[in-house]
Amino acid sequence: MSIRKGVKGQKNVPIFYDEVKERHTVVLTPTTWTKLKSLADTKGVSISEIIEQLVRETKG
């Protein structure tokens, strides 16, 4: 259920937020990766977007 369906991504052009995402490395256990992948598949978004949403929802 991606809200970006039919929208072609362009380099250095933000789609969901007011800033462009940057590449970072995260090290996770296989169990956590599998859970993130399952959640992302269910919502129809990338794992990157799942992490972005989870962090943006937290206060702090």
N, CA, C and O atoms as a Tripos MOL2 file, in Angstrom:
@<TRIPOS>MOLECULE
protein
  240   239    60     0     0
PROTEIN
NO_CHARGES

@<TRIPOS>ATOM
      1 N           0.8230   -1.1780    0.0000 N.3       1 MET1
      2 CA          0.0000    0.0000    0.0000 C.3       1 MET1
      3 C           0.8760    1.2530    0.0000 C.2       1 MET1
      4 O           0.7480    2.1130    0.8720 O.2       1 MET1
      5 N           1.7420    1.3410   -0.9630 N.am      2 SER2
      6 CA          2.6360    2.4840   -1.0640 C.3       2 SER2
      7 C           1.8910    3.6880   -1.6250 C.2       2 SER2
      8 O           1.1450    3.5600   -2.5960 O.2       2 SER2
      9 N           2.0870    4.8500   -1.0230 N.am      3 ILE3
     10 CA          1.4390    6.0650   -1.5230 C.3       3 ILE3
     11 C           2.1900    6.6240   -2.7150 C.2       3 ILE3
     12 O           1.7670    7.6210   -3.3020 O.2       3 ILE3
     13 N           3.2790    6.0080   -3.0750 N.am      4 ARG4
     14 CA          4.1020    6.4880   -4.1570 C.3       4 ARG4
     15 C           3.8720    5.7080   -5.4500 C.2       4 ARG4
     16 O           4.6100    5.8870   -6.4190 O.2       4 ARG4
     17 N           2.8740    4.8620   -5.4710 N.am      5 LYS5
     18 CA          2.6000    4.0380   -6.6420 C.3       5 LYS5
     19 C           2.4360    4.9190   -7.8840 C.2       5 LYS5
     20 O           1.6470    5.8640   -7.8880 O.2       5 LYS5
     21 N           3.1800    4.6000   -8.9170 N.am      6 GLY6
     22 CA          3.1170    5.3590  -10.1550 C.3       6 GLY6
     23 C           4.0040    6.5890  -10.1730 C.2       6 GLY6
     24 O           4.0500    7.3050  -11.1730 O.2       6 GLY6
     25 N           4.7100    6.8450   -9.0770 N.am      7 VAL7
     26 CA          5.6090    7.9940   -9.0090 C.3       7 VAL7
     27 C           7.0340    7.4940   -9.1360 C.2       7 VAL7
     28 O           7.4920    6.6890   -8.3240 O.2       7 VAL7
     29 N           7.7360    7.9690  -10.1530 N.am      8 LYS8
     30 CA          9.1110    7.5540  -10.3620 C.3       8 LYS8
     31 C          10.0320    8.3330   -9.4340 C.2       8 LYS8
     32 O           9.9900    9.5620   -9.3870 O.2       8 LYS8
     33 N          10.8670    7.6020   -8.6950 N.am      9 GLY9
     34 CA         11.8300    8.2510   -7.8180 C.3       9 GLY9
     35 C          12.9460    8.9080   -8.6080 C.2       9 GLY9
     36 O          13.3950    8.3720   -9.6210 O.2       9 GLY9
     37 N          13.3870   10.0460   -8.1570 N.am     10 GLN10
     38 CA         14.4740   10.7540   -8.8080 C.3      10 GLN10
     39 C          15.5800   10.9930   -7.7940 C.2      10 GLN10
     40 O          15.3190   11.2450   -6.6180 O.2      10 GLN10
     41 N          16.8080   10.9100   -8.2600 N.am     11 LYS11
     42 CA         17.9520   11.0840   -7.3750 C.3      11 LYS11
     43 C          17.9480   12.4870   -6.7730 C.2      11 LYS11
     44 O          17.7480   13.4840   -7.4660 O.2      11 LYS11
     45 N          18.1760   12.5300   -5.4540 N.am     12 ASN12
     46 CA         18.2610   13.7790   -4.7010 C.3      12 ASN12
     47 C          16.9720   14.5950   -4.6980 C.2      12 ASN12
     48 O          17.0020   15.8130   -4.5160 O.2      12 ASN12
     49 N          15.8390   13.9210   -4.8990 N.am     13 VAL13
     50 CA         14.5360   14.5810   -4.8220 C.3      13 VAL13
     51 C          13.7170   13.8420   -3.7700 C.2      13 VAL13
     52 O          13.3500   12.6860   -3.9790 O.2      13 VAL13
     53 N          13.4200   14.4980   -2.6280 N.am     14 PRO14
     54 CA         12.6550   13.8240   -1.5780 C.3      14 PRO14
     55 C          11.2330   13.5110   -2.0330 C.2      14 PRO14
     56 O          10.6280   14.2760   -2.7850 O.2      14 PRO14
     57 N          10.7030   12.3690   -1.5670 N.am     15 ILE15
     58 CA          9.3430   11.9750   -1.9400 C.3      15 ILE15
     59 C           8.4070   12.0840   -0.7490 C.2      15 ILE15
     60 O           7.3830   12.7620   -0.8310 O.2      15 ILE15
     61 N           8.7390   11.4270    0.3590 N.am     16 PHE16
     62 CA          7.8590   11.3980    1.5240 C.3      16 PHE16
     63 C           8.1310   12.5200    2.5100 C.2      16 PHE16
     64 O           7.2170   12.9900    3.1870 O.2      16 PHE16
     65 N           9.3780   12.9510    2.5940 N.am     17 TYR17
     66 CA          9.7870   13.8890    3.6370 C.3      17 TYR17
     67 C          10.4190   15.1210    3.0050 C.2      17 TYR17
     68 O          10.5930   15.1740    1.7880 O.2      17 TYR17
     69 N          10.7640   16.1150    3.8260 N.am     18 ASP18
     70 CA         11.3310   17.3580    3.3100 C.3      18 ASP18
     71 C          12.8430   17.2880    3.1580 C.2      18 ASP18
     72 O          13.4920   18.3130    2.9490 O.2      18 ASP18
     73 N          13.4040   16.1020    3.2590 N.am     19 GLU19
     74 CA         14.8400   15.9320    3.0690 C.3      19 GLU19
     75 C          15.1120   14.6020    2.3710 C.2      19 GLU19
     76 O          14.3070   13.6730    2.4400 O.2      19 GLU19
     77 N          16.2380   14.5280    1.7090 N.am     20 VAL20
     78 CA         16.6270   13.3330    0.9780 C.3      20 VAL20
     79 C          17.2780   12.3400    1.9410 C.2      20 VAL20
     80 O          18.0640   12.7250    2.8070 O.2      20 VAL20
     81 N          16.9430   11.0730    1.7810 N.am     21 LYS21
     82 CA         17.5640   10.0440    2.6150 C.3      21 LYS21
     83 C          19.0210    9.8540    2.2290 C.2      21 LYS21
     84 O          19.4030   10.0400    1.0730 O.2      21 LYS21
     85 N          19.8290    9.4810    3.2170 N.am     22 GLU22
     86 CA         21.2440    9.1750    2.9940 C.3      22 GLU22
     87 C          21.4750    7.7090    3.3150 C.2      22 GLU22
     88 O          20.7160    7.1010    4.0700 O.2      22 GLU22
     89 N          22.5140    7.1530    2.7440 N.am     23 ARG23
     90 CA         22.8500    5.7530    2.9790 C.3      23 ARG23
     91 C          23.5830    5.6050    4.3140 C.2      23 ARG23
     92 O          24.5210    6.3470    4.6040 O.2      23 ARG23
     93 N          23.1380    4.6270    5.1270 N.am     24 HIS24
     94 CA         23.7600    4.3030    6.4060 C.3      24 HIS24
     95 C          23.7830    2.7860    6.5460 C.2      24 HIS24
     96 O          23.0480    2.0850    5.8510 O.2      24 HIS24
     97 N          24.6090    2.2860    7.4280 N.am     25 THR25
     98 CA         24.6950    0.8500    7.6610 C.3      25 THR25
     99 C          24.1460    0.5210    9.0360 C.2      25 THR25
    100 O          24.4510    1.1980   10.0190 O.2      25 THR25
    101 N          23.3350   -0.5220    9.0960 N.am     26 VAL26
    102 CA         22.7720   -0.9960   10.3520 C.3      26 VAL26
    103 C          23.0520   -2.4960   10.4320 C.2      26 VAL26
    104 O          22.8720   -3.2180    9.4510 O.2      26 VAL26
    105 N          23.4940   -2.9620   11.5990 N.am     27 VAL27
    106 CA         23.7610   -4.3820   11.7920 C.3      27 VAL27
    107 C          22.6760   -4.9480   12.6930 C.2      27 VAL27
    108 O          22.4920   -4.4830   13.8170 O.2      27 VAL27
    109 N          21.9490   -5.9620   12.1950 N.am     28 LEU28
    110 CA         20.8220   -6.5400   12.9160 C.3      28 LEU28
    111 C          20.9280   -8.0610   12.9530 C.2      28 LEU28
    112 O          21.6080   -8.6690   12.1260 O.2      28 LEU28
    113 N          20.2500   -8.6600   13.9160 N.am     29 THR29
    114 CA         20.1880  -10.1200   13.9520 C.3      29 THR29
    115 C          19.2760  -10.6070   12.8220 C.2      29 THR29
    116 O          18.4230   -9.8550   12.3500 O.2      29 THR29
    117 N          19.4480  -11.8400   12.3900 N.am     30 PRO30
    118 CA         18.5660  -12.3890   11.3500 C.3      30 PRO30
    119 C          17.0870  -12.3600   11.7540 C.2      30 PRO30
    120 O          16.2190  -12.1520   10.9060 O.2      30 PRO30
    121 N          16.8010  -12.5650   13.0260 N.am     31 THR31
    122 CA         15.4060  -12.5340   13.4900 C.3      31 THR31
    123 C          14.8030  -11.1500   13.3070 C.2      31 THR31
    124 O          13.6840  -11.0180   12.8120 O.2      31 THR31
    125 N          15.5360  -10.1240   13.7020 N.am     32 THR32
    126 CA         15.0430   -8.7520   13.5500 C.3      32 THR32
    127 C          14.8730   -8.4000   12.0820 C.2      32 THR32
    128 O          13.8780   -7.7800   11.7070 O.2      32 THR32
    129 N          15.8270   -8.7850   11.2470 N.am     33 TRP33
    130 CA         15.7390   -8.4950    9.8070 C.3      33 TRP33
    131 C          14.5020   -9.1550    9.2090 C.2      33 TRP33
    132 O          13.7900   -8.5440    8.4120 O.2      33 TRP33
    133 N          14.2490  -10.4050    9.5960 N.am     34 THR34
    134 CA         13.0790  -11.1320    9.0870 C.3      34 THR34
    135 C          11.7880  -10.4460    9.5020 C.2      34 THR34
    136 O          10.8590  -10.3290    8.7020 O.2      34 THR34
    137 N          11.7240   -9.9910   10.7510 N.am     35 LYS35
    138 CA         10.5320   -9.2840   11.2300 C.3      35 LYS35
    139 C          10.3410   -7.9620   10.4940 C.2      35 LYS35
    140 O           9.2190   -7.6150   10.1220 O.2      35 LYS35
    141 N          11.4280   -7.2220   10.2800 N.am     36 LEU36
    142 CA         11.3360   -5.9640    9.5260 C.3      36 LEU36
    143 C          10.8840   -6.2210    8.0900 C.2      36 LEU36
    144 O          10.0520   -5.4880    7.5560 O.2      36 LEU36
    145 N          11.4310   -7.2560    7.4710 N.am     37 LYS37
    146 CA         11.0790   -7.5950    6.0900 C.3      37 LYS37
    147 C           9.5980   -7.9580    6.0010 C.2      37 LYS37
    148 O           8.9060   -7.5270    5.0780 O.2      37 LYS37
    149 N           9.1170   -8.7410    6.9490 N.am     38 SER38
    150 CA          7.7080   -9.1280    6.9680 C.3      38 SER38
    151 C           6.8010   -7.9160    7.1380 C.2      38 SER38
    152 O           5.7910   -7.7890    6.4450 O.2      38 SER38
    153 N           7.1600   -7.0310    8.0550 N.am     39 LEU39
    154 CA          6.3800   -5.8160    8.2770 C.3      39 LEU39
    155 C           6.3800   -4.9230    7.0350 C.2      39 LEU39
    156 O           5.3480   -4.3690    6.6580 O.2      39 LEU39
    157 N           7.5360   -4.7940    6.4140 N.am     40 ALA40
    158 CA          7.6440   -3.9800    5.2030 C.3      40 ALA40
    159 C           6.7920   -4.5630    4.0730 C.2      40 ALA40
    160 O           6.1000   -3.8260    3.3690 O.2      40 ALA40
    161 N           6.8450   -5.8840    3.9030 N.am     41 ASP41
    162 CA          6.0430   -6.5330    2.8660 C.3      41 ASP41
    163 C           4.5480   -6.3340    3.1110 C.2      41 ASP41
    164 O           3.7830   -6.0890    2.1780 O.2      41 ASP41
    165 N           4.1440   -6.4410    4.3730 N.am     42 THR42
    166 CA          2.7350   -6.2580    4.7360 C.3      42 THR42
    167 C           2.2560   -4.8530    4.4010 C.2      42 THR42
    168 O           1.1450   -4.6680    3.9030 O.2      42 THR42
    169 N           3.1070   -3.8560    4.6810 N.am     43 LYS43
    170 CA          2.7290   -2.4590    4.4340 C.3      43 LYS43
    171 C           3.0190   -2.0080    3.0020 C.2      43 LYS43
    172 O           2.5670   -0.9430    2.5790 O.2      43 LYS43
    173 N           3.7710   -2.8180    2.2600 N.am     44 GLY44
    174 CA          4.0840   -2.4660    0.8700 C.3      44 GLY44
    175 C           5.1200   -1.3710    0.7440 C.2      44 GLY44
    176 O           5.0990   -0.5940   -0.2110 O.2      44 GLY44
    177 N           6.0380   -1.3080    1.7170 N.am     45 VAL45
    178 CA          7.1020   -0.3130    1.6830 C.3      45 VAL45
    179 C           8.4390   -1.0140    1.9150 C.2      45 VAL45
    180 O           8.4770   -2.2220    2.1490 O.2      45 VAL45
    181 N           9.5180   -0.2670    1.8510 N.am     46 SER46
    182 CA         10.8490   -0.8270    2.0670 C.3      46 SER46
    183 C          11.1690   -0.9280    3.5570 C.2      46 SER46
    184 O          10.5190   -0.2920    4.3870 O.2      46 SER46
    185 N          12.1700   -1.7270    3.8820 N.am     47 ILE47
    186 CA         12.6370   -1.8140    5.2610 C.3      47 ILE47
    187 C          13.1410   -0.4450    5.7130 C.2      47 ILE47
    188 O          12.9320   -0.0540    6.8620 O.2      47 ILE47
    189 N          13.7940    0.2710    4.8280 N.am     48 SER48
    190 CA         14.2580    1.6170    5.1420 C.3      48 SER48
    191 C          13.0970    2.5050    5.5850 C.2      48 SER48
    192 O          13.2180    3.2690    6.5420 O.2      48 SER48
    193 N          11.9810    2.3960    4.8830 N.am     49 GLU49
    194 CA         10.8200    3.2190    5.2200 C.3      49 GLU49
    195 C          10.2040    2.7850    6.5430 C.2      49 GLU49
    196 O           9.7250    3.6290    7.3010 O.2      49 GLU49
    197 N          10.2060    1.4830    6.8370 N.am     50 ILE50
    198 CA          9.7020    0.9950    8.1230 C.3      50 ILE50
    199 C          10.5230    1.5890    9.2640 C.2      50 ILE50
    200 O           9.9610    2.0680   10.2490 O.2      50 ILE50
    201 N          11.8390    1.5610    9.1400 N.am     51 ILE51
    202 CA         12.7110    2.1260   10.1720 C.3      51 ILE51
    203 C          12.4620    3.6270   10.3010 C.2      51 ILE51
    204 O          12.3670    4.1510   11.4110 O.2      51 ILE51
    205 N          12.3570    4.3130    9.1730 N.am     52 GLU52
    206 CA         12.0850    5.7590    9.1770 C.3      52 GLU52
    207 C          10.7880    6.0550    9.9390 C.2      52 GLU52
    208 O          10.7550    6.9530   10.7810 O.2      52 GLU52
    209 N           9.7330    5.3110    9.6480 N.am     53 GLN53
    210 CA          8.4430    5.5380   10.2930 C.3      53 GLN53
    211 C           8.5180    5.2460   11.7880 C.2      53 GLN53
    212 O           7.9930    6.0150   12.5930 O.2      53 GLN53
    213 N           9.1640    4.1450   12.1700 N.am     54 LEU54
    214 CA          9.2690    3.7950   13.5820 C.3      54 LEU54
    215 C          10.0090    4.8760   14.3770 C.2      54 LEU54
    216 O           9.5890    5.2440   15.4740 O.2      54 LEU54
    217 N          11.0880    5.3710   13.8260 N.am     55 VAL55
    218 CA         11.8680    6.3860   14.5350 C.3      55 VAL55
    219 C          11.1300    7.7140   14.5760 C.2      55 VAL55
    220 O          11.1530    8.3930   15.6020 O.2      55 VAL55
    221 N          10.4820    8.0980   13.4930 N.am     56 ARG56
    222 CA          9.7540    9.3580   13.4770 C.3      56 ARG56
    223 C           8.5560    9.3420   14.4290 C.2      56 ARG56
    224 O           8.1420   10.3940   14.9160 O.2      56 ARG56
    225 N           7.9960    8.1570   14.6990 N.am     57 GLU57
    226 CA          6.8620    8.0380   15.6240 C.3      57 GLU57
    227 C           7.2940    8.1440   17.0830 C.2      57 GLU57
    228 O           6.4680    8.4570   17.9410 O.2      57 GLU57
    229 N           8.5610    7.8930   17.3840 N.am     58 THR58
    230 CA          9.0190    7.9500   18.7750 C.3      58 THR58
    231 C           9.2480    9.3990   19.1880 C.2      58 THR58
    232 O           9.6050   10.2500   18.3740 O.2      58 THR58
    233 N           9.0360    9.6490   20.4520 N.am     59 LYS59
    234 CA          9.2610   11.0040   20.9710 C.3      59 LYS59
    235 C          10.6600   11.0670   21.5460 C.2      59 LYS59
    236 O          11.1010   10.1450   22.2330 O.2      59 LYS59
    237 N          11.3440   12.1370   21.2690 N.am     60 GLY60
    238 CA         12.6750   12.2850   21.8340 C.3      60 GLY60
    239 C          13.6420   12.9500   20.9540 C.2      60 GLY60
    240 O          14.8000   13.1290   21.3310 O.2      60 GLY60
@<TRIPOS>BOND
     1     1     2 1
     2     2     3 1
     3     3     4 2
     4     3     5 am
     5     5     6 1
     6     6     7 1
     7     7     8 2
     8     7     9 am
     9     9    10 1
    10    10    11 1
    11    11    12 2
    12    11    13 am
    13    13    14 1
    14    14    15 1
    15    15    16 2
    16    15    17 am
    17    17    18 1
    18    18    19 1
    19    19    20 2
    20    19    21 am
    21    21    22 1
    22    22    23 1
    23    23    24 2
    24    23    25 am
    25    25    26 1
    26    26    27 1
    27    27    28 2
    28    27    29 am
    29    29    30 1
    30    30    31 1
    31    31    32 2
    32    31    33 am
    33    33    34 1
    34    34    35 1
    35    35    36 2
    36    35    37 am
    37    37    38 1
    38    38    39 1
    39    39    40 2
    40    39    41 am
    41    41    42 1
    42    42    43 1
    43    43    44 2
    44    43    45 am
    45    45    46 1
    46    46    47 1
    47    47    48 2
    48    47    49 am
    49    49    50 1
    50    50    51 1
    51    51    52 2
    52    51    53 am
    53    53    54 1
    54    54    55 1
    55    55    56 2
    56    55    57 am
    57    57    58 1
    58    58    59 1
    59    59    60 2
    60    59    61 am
    61    61    62 1
    62    62    63 1
    63    63    64 2
    64    63    65 am
    65    65    66 1
    66    66    67 1
    67    67    68 2
    68    67    69 am
    69    69    70 1
    70    70    71 1
    71    71    72 2
    72    71    73 am
    73    73    74 1
    74    74    75 1
    75    75    76 2
    76    75    77 am
    77    77    78 1
    78    78    79 1
    79    79    80 2
    80    79    81 am
    81    81    82 1
    82    82    83 1
    83    83    84 2
    84    83    85 am
    85    85    86 1
    86    86    87 1
    87    87    88 2
    88    87    89 am
    89    89    90 1
    90    90    91 1
    91    91    92 2
    92    91    93 am
    93    93    94 1
    94    94    95 1
    95    95    96 2
    96    95    97 am
    97    97    98 1
    98    98    99 1
    99    99   100 2
   100    99   101 am
   101   101   102 1
   102   102   103 1
   103   103   104 2
   104   103   105 am
   105   105   106 1
   106   106   107 1
   107   107   108 2
   108   107   109 am
   109   109   110 1
   110   110   111 1
   111   111   112 2
   112   111   113 am
   113   113   114 1
   114   114   115 1
   115   115   116 2
   116   115   117 am
   117   117   118 1
   118   118   119 1
   119   119   120 2
   120   119   121 am
   121   121   122 1
   122   122   123 1
   123   123   124 2
   124   123   125 am
   125   125   126 1
   126   126   127 1
   127   127   128 2
   128   127   129 am
   129   129   130 1
   130   130   131 1
   131   131   132 2
   132   131   133 am
   133   133   134 1
   134   134   135 1
   135   135   136 2
   136   135   137 am
   137   137   138 1
   138   138   139 1
   139   139   140 2
   140   139   141 am
   141   141   142 1
   142   142   143 1
   143   143   144 2
   144   143   145 am
   145   145   146 1
   146   146   147 1
   147   147   148 2
   148   147   149 am
   149   149   150 1
   150   150   151 1
   151   151   152 2
   152   151   153 am
   153   153   154 1
   154   154   155 1
   155   155   156 2
   156   155   157 am
   157   157   158 1
   158   158   159 1
   159   159   160 2
   160   159   161 am
   161   161   162 1
   162   162   163 1
   163   163   164 2
   164   163   165 am
   165   165   166 1
   166   166   167 1
   167   167   168 2
   168   167   169 am
   169   169   170 1
   170   170   171 1
   171   171   172 2
   172   171   173 am
   173   173   174 1
   174   174   175 1
   175   175   176 2
   176   175   177 am
   177   177   178 1
   178   178   179 1
   179   179   180 2
   180   179   181 am
   181   181   182 1
   182   182   183 1
   183   183   184 2
   184   183   185 am
   185   185   186 1
   186   186   187 1
   187   187   188 2
   188   187   189 am
   189   189   190 1
   190   190   191 1
   191   191   192 2
   192   191   193 am
   193   193   194 1
   194   194   195 1
   195   195   196 2
   196   195   197 am
   197   197   198 1
   198   198   199 1
   199   199   200 2
   200   199   201 am
   201   201   202 1
   202   202   203 1
   203   203   204 2
   204   203   205 am
   205   205   206 1
   206   206   207 1
   207   207   208 2
   208   207   209 am
   209   209   210 1
   210   210   211 1
   211   211   212 2
   212   211   213 am
   213   213   214 1
   214   214   215 1
   215   215   216 2
   216   215   217 am
   217   217   218 1
   218   218   219 1
   219   219   220 2
   220   219   221 am
   221   221   222 1
   222   222   223 1
   223   223   224 2
   224   223   225 am
   225   225   226 1
   226   226   227 1
   227   227   228 2
   228   227   229 am
   229   229   230 1
   230   230   231 1
   231   231   232 2
   232   231   233 am
   233   233   234 1
   234   234   235 1
   235   235   236 2
   236   235   237 am
   237   237   238 1
   238   238   239 1
   239   239   240 2
@<TRIPOS>SUBSTRUCTURE
     1 MET1         2 RESIDUE 1 A MET
     2 SER2         6 RESIDUE 1 A SER
     3 ILE3        10 RESIDUE 1 A ILE
     4 ARG4        14 RESIDUE 1 A ARG
     5 LYS5        18 RESIDUE 1 A LYS
     6 GLY6        22 RESIDUE 1 A GLY
     7 VAL7        26 RESIDUE 1 A VAL
     8 LYS8        30 RESIDUE 1 A LYS
     9 GLY9        34 RESIDUE 1 A GLY
    10 GLN10       38 RESIDUE 1 A GLN
    11 LYS11       42 RESIDUE 1 A LYS
    12 ASN12       46 RESIDUE 1 A ASN
    13 VAL13       50 RESIDUE 1 A VAL
    14 PRO14       54 RESIDUE 1 A PRO
    15 ILE15       58 RESIDUE 1 A ILE
    16 PHE16       62 RESIDUE 1 A PHE
    17 TYR17       66 RESIDUE 1 A TYR
    18 ASP18       70 RESIDUE 1 A ASP
    19 GLU19       74 RESIDUE 1 A GLU
    20 VAL20       78 RESIDUE 1 A VAL
    21 LYS21       82 RESIDUE 1 A LYS
    22 GLU22       86 RESIDUE 1 A GLU
    23 ARG23       90 RESIDUE 1 A ARG
    24 HIS24       94 RESIDUE 1 A HIS
    25 THR25       98 RESIDUE 1 A THR
    26 VAL26      102 RESIDUE 1 A VAL
    27 VAL27      106 RESIDUE 1 A VAL
    28 LEU28      110 RESIDUE 1 A LEU
    29 THR29      114 RESIDUE 1 A THR
    30 PRO30      118 RESIDUE 1 A PRO
    31 THR31      122 RESIDUE 1 A THR
    32 THR32      126 RESIDUE 1 A THR
    33 TRP33      130 RESIDUE 1 A TRP
    34 THR34      134 RESIDUE 1 A THR
    35 LYS35      138 RESIDUE 1 A LYS
    36 LEU36      142 RESIDUE 1 A LEU
    37 LYS37      146 RESIDUE 1 A LYS
    38 SER38      150 RESIDUE 1 A SER
    39 LEU39      154 RESIDUE 1 A LEU
    40 ALA40      158 RESIDUE 1 A ALA
    41 ASP41      162 RESIDUE 1 A ASP
    42 THR42      166 RESIDUE 1 A THR
    43 LYS43      170 RESIDUE 1 A LYS
    44 GLY44      174 RESIDUE 1 A GLY
    45 VAL45      178 RESIDUE 1 A VAL
    46 SER46      182 RESIDUE 1 A SER
    47 ILE47      186 RESIDUE 1 A ILE
    48 SER48      190 RESIDUE 1 A SER
    49 GLU49      194 RESIDUE 1 A GLU
    50 ILE50      198 RESIDUE 1 A ILE
    51 ILE51      202 RESIDUE 1 A ILE
    52 GLU52      206 RESIDUE 1 A GLU
    53 GLN53      210 RESIDUE 1 A GLN
    54 LEU54      214 RESIDUE 1 A LEU
    55 VAL55      218 RESIDUE 1 A VAL
    56 ARG56      222 RESIDUE 1 A ARG
    57 GLU57      226 RESIDUE 1 A GLU
    58 THR58      230 RESIDUE 1 A THR
    59 LYS59      234 RESIDUE 1 A LYS
    60 GLY60      238 RESIDUE 1 A GLY
